[in-house]
Amino acid sequence: MSTNPRRRLAAAVTAAAAALALTVGTAAGLPAAAAAHTSTVATTQSAIPFTGQATDPGQGTDPGQSGGQSSGLGQGKGTQGGTNGVTPGNGTAPGGNAQSPNTGQDSNGSTQQEASPASAEESTGVVLIDTELGYENAEAAGTGIVLSKDGLVLTNNHVIADSTKISVTVTTTGKTYEASVVGSDSTKDVAVLQLKDASNLQPATIDGDSVAVGDDVTAVGNSEGQGQLQAADGSVTDLGASVTDLGASVTTTAQGSEDSETLGDMIEVQADIVSGDSGGALLDDQGEVVGMNTAASSGAPVVTGYAIPIESALTTAEAIIDGQQTSTNTIGYPAFLGIGVQQDSQPIQPGRASQSGSASQAEGAVVAGVYENTPAAEAGLTAGDTITQIGSTQITDGTALSSAIAEHKPGDTVSLSWTDADGQSHTSEVTLTEGPAA
């Protein structure tokens, strides 16, 4: 794996600003959480069969729903439906509030130009990302930045969260690569990918200098998921910005907890940044990367975009690439049991962050359903069972189960104890498998 420059990136959002990745396939048109891993499991219509209780679409846990105005900035693909609740980290479902590509005009009379196809120079080191979310029967699209000749790519965590397959296309050559997740950090909305069998790629040029208010910039990304890089010219309007300044907040949710962190120190720009631009490059007038497209305003004719300064983005990616385990990141893929658990009347995926709340009807994590061909299915778990212990750890609710699984890696064998609907106790050794991207 290359030791070339490493990058990191950030952010999911609620209310009047939106993260930049979008999914198609969420049920009932629910927007997907941009970086929060408080998801419900898929129903029986999932691409990966799931036997259990369907989720009430009205009980989705998307933090973006609270404001009613947020829109994911990534691009959904296809028309498959079938998941209920939230598809974490991949933007909005069809019909969401994605920004219009039309030219806008603000109250001062200034205009905002439409994005146009990116030039070869602007496209250098910027790639298209397409993902499949097999457990949600959905697809998503976003953007990435090439970090090394051998195929290290930086993107937002919310672009690849919960994906079961990732492909990356280098637009300058037209070649598509299968990608794996080197690691991710949902609290910082950072993910690093490795392209399989990649060589001699042209990395993006990183600008080590800071930008200033008034500087001309260009945001490059997979706008609206059309499979073509678009370039949106604009200018820097603020530094050290937080979307909180607009009455909203840019937050990420820590895996395994409800704790969120507001992301500040963002580059604010006025540019036509839209769905699909997540993980794309913010270029200066020299064509060098100064930031990562991350969020944008919604519901106004003139779009305000936000990017993480690229040098700030390097820190988390550096730790991920070097395999440094921290309290917030996941190196590689998370361990996966293969069930949905019932908590506060909402099924959630164990091994991911979960909603806080009291224990379900019994002391333990109540199984809402089981995915086929997973460790849980092989052990004989069924909907209605209550998981009470993993190894020596007592399980009191879904949150405890998520935390317990998060302590393990794929391939770990653990003792699993549960009580069935008839009150009979069972214990089985299960080997956790590799789950979807964290």
N, C-alpha and C positions, 0 to 999 in steps of 0.2 A: 504494500500500500504506500502511496506517495507521501512524502513529507513536504510537498509544496505548500504554499500559503493556505491556511485554513480559515474558514469563515463561520460565523454564526448569525442567526436571525431571530426575529421576534414577531408575534403578537396576535391575540384574538381580541374581539371587541364586542361591546354591547351598545345598545341605544343608537345614537345618531351617527356612529362610525362603524365601519365593517371590516372584517378580515378579508383577505383577498384569495379565497379559494371557494369553489362551488361544486356541489354534488347534484346529480340527478338520481332519484330512486328513493328518496325519503318519503314516508307515507304521509298522506293528507296534506302534502305541500309544506310540511314543516321545515323551517330553515334549520340547517345543521350548525352545531356549535363549532366555532372557529378553532378553538384549541382546547376546550374543556373536554375531559374524558368522562363526563357524566352521561353515559349513553344508555339507552335501552337496547335490549337485544332484538334481533330480527324475529319476524313471525314465521308461520309455516310456509309463507311464500318466499322465504329466503333462498338465495341461490344454493347455499349450503343447508340442507334440510335441518329443520329445528322442530322438535316435538315438545310442545308445551303451550303455555298460556300466551295469547296475543296481548300486546300492549295497547292501552287506550291512547289514541293519538293526542287526546287533549291533555295528556299528562307528560308531555315531552319536557326534557330538562335543559333545553337550549338556553344559555344565558342571554342570547340575543333576543329571545322572545320577550324579555321583560320590558324592553323599550318599544317593541313593536315596529321599529324602523330599521333594524340592522339588516345589512345585506352582505352575504359572503362575496368575497372577491376572488373567486376561482371560477371555473366553468364546469357546469354539469354536462354530462353526455348521455345520450341514449334516452329511452323513455320508460325504462322499467321501474315499476313501483314495487312495493311489497315490504318495506320496512316501516316500523312504527317508531315513534319517538325520534331521537336525534342521531344523526350520523356525525360523529365527532370530527371537527377540524377540517371539514371539507366544504364549507360554504353553504350556499342556499339551494333549496330545491327549485324546480322550474317555477317561473312566475314570481320569483323573489324580487327584491328591490334593487337589482343590479343597476348601476349607473348607466344612463343613456349615453351613447357615443356622440350625440348631437352637440354642436357648439352651444355653450351657455353664455350668459351675460350676468355679471353681478350688479349690485346696486350702484356701483361706481361707474358702470358703463363699460368696464373692461371685458374682453371676450376671452373665451377659452377655446383653443383650437382642438378639432377632432384629432384622434390618433390616426396615424397613417402607417402603412407597411414599413417595418424597420429595414434600414439599409444593411448591406453586408457587414459594414463596419460596426453598426449598432448591434447586430446579431451575434457578433463574435463572442463566444464564451457564454451565451445565453441559450438555454435549452427548453424544450417542451416536455412536460411531465404528465403522463396519463396513469391513472390508478384504477384498479378494480377493488371494490369492497365486498368480498364474497359473502361475508356474514350479514351484510345489509342489503344485498342485491342492488348495488349502486355502483356508479362510476364517477370519477372526478378528474379534473384537470387543473394544472397550474404551471408554474415556471421554476426554473432553477438556474444556478450560476456554476459554471465549470471552474473547479479549483486546481485541477492537475491534469497533466497529459494522459495519465492512466485512468481517468474517469471518476475522480472524486467530485461530487456535485453537492452544493449547498441549496437548501430550500427551506420553506417554513415547515414546521412540524405539522401544522394543520393541513398542509397539502397532501401529506402521505399518511396521516393518522388513520388507523383501522384498515389500512389497505392490505390486501392479500396478494396483490400483484402490482408491480410498478414497471412501466416502460418509459424510456427517455429518448427523445429524438433530437439529434443535432441538426438544426435547420440548415446550417451552411453546407452540410454534406448529404443530408437526407437520410442518414443512417439511424436506425433505432436499436437501442440496447435494452436488455433486461437489467433491472437494477435491484440491489438489495440495500437494506438499511444498515448503515454502519452504527448508527445510534441516534438518539433523539432526546430532546428535553422539552417537555410540554409546558413547563413554567416559563420558558424563554421562547417558546415556539421555534425551536431550532431542530433541523434534521440534516444529517449528512448521508448521502447515498454513494454507493460504489457501482459503477457500470461494469457489467461482465464483459471481459475480453476487450476492453477499450484500450486504445493506444494512440499516441500522436494526436490527441485532441488539442484544440487551441483554448487554453484557459482565458478567462476574462482578465483584463488588466485592472489591478486594484490601485486606487489612488490613496496614498498614505496621508495626503493633506486634507484638512477639514474644509468644508464648504462654508460659505458666508451667505447671509440674507441678501437676496437680490441676484445670486448666481443663477445662470441659466442651467437647467438640467433636463434630462430626457428619461422618462420611465419606459422601460422595455419589458414586455410580457406577453403571455399567451392570452391576449384580450378576448373575453367571451368564449375561451376554449375553442377557438376556431381552427387551431392547429397552424397558426401563422403568427409570427412575432409582429407586434405592433409597437410603434414608438409614439409616445405622447410628450410633446415639448411643454415645458413650463418653467417655473422659477421657484427658488427657495423663499418661503415667506416667514419662516421662523425656525429657530434652533432650540434644542432642549424642550421641545413641545410635548405635551401630553394631550390625548384626546379628551381628557377630563376638562380641559380648558373650554371645550365646546359643550359641556354639560353631559358628556358621555365618559366612558372609561375604556382604556385599553388594558385588558386583563388577560391573564392566563391562569389556568387552574392546575394546581399541583396534582400529579398522579397520586391517587390513594388518599386524597383529602379534599376538603372543600376550600382550603386556603388558597386565596388568589393573590396575585402580585400585579400591581399597576406598573406598566412599562412607560417610562418617561425618556427624556433625552432623545426624542425622535426628531428627524428632519421633516418639517412640514413643507409641503409644496403645493402649488396650484397647478395641477396638471390633470388631464383626462384619464385618470387611472380607474379601471373597471374590473369586473369579475374576470378571473383568470390570471391576473397579474401577480398573484401571490408568489413570492420567491424570486421575482424578476429583479432586474438590475436598474438602479437609479444611476444614470451616467452624468458626469460633468461635461463641460463644453469641450473637453479633450477626449471624450469617449471612454473615460476611465470610471470604474465602479466606485461610487461614494456611499451607496446605501442599498438596502434591500426593500423593495416595495412590500408593504405590510398591511396597510389599512387605508380607508378612504371614507369620506363623508357620504351620506345618502340623503336623497330627497331634496337636493338643491341643484339648480341648473349649473352652478360652478362647483366643480369637485375639488375638495381639499384632500390631498393624499398625505400619507405618513410613511416614512422609511426609517429603518434602523441604520445608524452610521455603520459603515462596513467594518471599520476597525473595531468597533464595539462588538460587532457580530462575530469577529474572529475568535473571541475568548472561549465561548461555549463549544464551538466546532473543534477547536484545538484539543480540548479535553476529550471530546467524543472520539476523535480520530486517534488520539493517543491511548484510548481505552481507559481513561481515568474515571472510575466510578465516583459519582457524587450523590448527594442526597436527593437530587431531582432528575438525574438523567437515566436513560436506559441504554446500555450498550448492546447493540444487536437487537434481537427481538425478545419480547417478554414471554414468560411462561404462561401456559394456557391450559385450563382444565376442560373448557368446552361446554359451559352451562350458562344459563341466565339465572339470576337469583332474584327472589321477590323481597323487596324492601320498601317500606312505605307505600305498598301497593304498586310499585314500579319495578319491573324486571331490569336488572343491570348486568353488565358483563363483569364477572370477577376477574381480578388481575388488572383491572383498570380503576380509576378513581370512581367513587360512588357517592351517592347522596348521603348526607348524614341523616340519622334518624334512629328511631327505636327499633328493637328487634321485632321480627315478624311474629306470627302467631305463636311460634314455639321458640325456645332458646336455641338459636342457631340461624343458619342461612337457608331459607326455604327455596328449593329449586323450582324455578318457573318453567324451565324447559331444558332440553339437552340437544346439542348439535350432534349429528351423526358422525361416526368415524373419529371421535375424539376420546381422550382418556376417560371422561365421564361416562360416555356411552359404553365403552368397553367394560367399565366397572359395574355397570348395571344401574346407574342412577336414573331416576325418572322424575317427571314433574310431580311435585308434592312431597318429595323427600326433604329432610332437613339435615344439612351438614352440621355436625357438632364439633368436629375436631380434625385438624391436619397436623400430623406428627404429634408433638406434645402441646400444640397450641389449641386452646379451646376457642371455638367459633361461636360468637354471640349474635352476629348479624352479618349482613352483606359487606359492611365496611371492614369488619374483622377478617372476613374471607378474602377480600381484595388485598388487604395488607399482608395476610399470610402467604398468598400465592406470589405476591410481589417480592417476597424474600427469596424466592427460588428462581432457578434458571431452567430453560428448556432442557429436558433430559433428566432432570432430578426425579428420583423415585421417592414418593412420600406415602405415609399411611393416612388413609382417608376414612373417617368414621361418619356414619349418618343413621338417621332413623327414618323408616319408611312411613307411609300414611297409616299403616296398621299398628304403628308403635314398635315394630321389630327393629333391633339394632343390627347394623352391618359394619364391617371393616374390610377394607381392601387396599392392597398396594397399587398405586397408580403412578405411571411415569408421565410427568407433564410434558406437553408438546410445545412446539413453537407457535405462538399466537400471531395475530395480525399486528402490524406495526403499532407501536405505542403512541 
